[in-house]
Structure formats: C-alpha cells, structure tokens
C-alpha cells in the first residue's frame, strides 16, 4: 500500500510540475494506469515488429549471399 501511495504522490508531483494543475488520488491513479498501459502497448508493438523483421532480415541476407555467389 505504501508503494501505491508513493507512486501516486510522484504522479501528482510530476503532473503539477508540467501543467501547474493538481490531481486528486483517482486522477493520479488513472494517469499512472494509462501510462503503464501505453508502455505495455509500445513494448508489444516493438516485439511484434522485431518478430516480423527478423525472418525478413534473414531472407534478405541469404538472398544477398546467394547473389554474391552467382556473381563470382
């Protein structure tokens, strides 16, 4: 529970520093959860992009190597 209190206090402080507007506990919690969801979504997109590019990258490298062999 103490960890949540500190996290909410930190969110309130940062929000106030950036916008000079105060938040109550529920608004701070919403902001914290929204930030966590956004970070999770970005991480998932990054993993999906990497999973897609990895096989593509392998095929491109293999194609380049085969082209070099046939050019010799």
C-alpha positions in Angstrom: 0.0 0.0 0.0 2.9 2.3 0.8 4.3 1.8 -2.7 1.0 2.9 -4.3 0.9 6.0 -2.1 4.4 6.9 -3.1 3.6 6.2 -6.8 0.5 8.4 -6.7 2.4 11.2 -4.9 5.1 11.0 -7.6 2.5 11.2 -10.4 0.8 14.2 -8.7 4.1 16.0 -8.3 5.2 15.4 -11.9 1.8 16.4 -13.3 1.8 19.6 -11.2 5.4 20.4 -12.4 4.4 20.0 -16.0 0.9 21.6 -16.0 0.7 23.5 -12.7 -2.6 21.7 -12.1 -3.3 19.4 -9.2 -4.7 15.9 -9.3 -6.7 14.0 -6.8 -5.9 10.4 -6.0 -8.3 8.9 -8.5 -7.0 11.2 -11.3 -3.4 10.3 -10.4 -4.3 6.6 -10.4 -5.9 7.0 -13.9 -2.8 8.8 -15.2 -0.5 6.1 -13.7 -2.5 3.2 -15.2 -2.8 5.0 -18.6 1.0 5.4 -18.6 1.5 1.7 -17.8 -0.9 0.6 -20.5 0.8 2.9 -23.0 4.2 1.5 -22.1 2.9 -2.1 -22.4 1.3 -1.4 -25.8 4.5 0.1 -27.1 6.6 -2.8 -25.9 4.2 -5.3 -27.5 4.4 -3.4 -30.8 8.2 -3.3 -30.6 8.2 -7.1 -30.1 5.8 -7.7 -33.0 7.9 -5.5 -35.3 11.0 -7.4 -34.3 9.3 -10.8 -34.8 8.3 -9.7 -38.3 11.6 -8.1 -39.3 13.8 -10.9 -38.1 12.7 -13.5 -40.7 12.6 -10.8 -43.4 16.1 -9.8 -42.5 17.3 -13.4 -42.7 15.8 -13.8 -46.2 17.4 -10.6 -47.4 20.8 -11.6 -46.1 20.5 -15.1 -47.6 19.5 -13.5 -50.9 22.5 -11.2 -50.9 24.8 -14.0 -50.2 23.3 -16.1 -53.0 23.6 -13.2 -55.4 27.3 -12.8 -54.5 28.0 -16.4 -55.2 26.3 -16.4 -58.5 28.1 -13.2 -59.5 31.6 -14.7 -59.0 
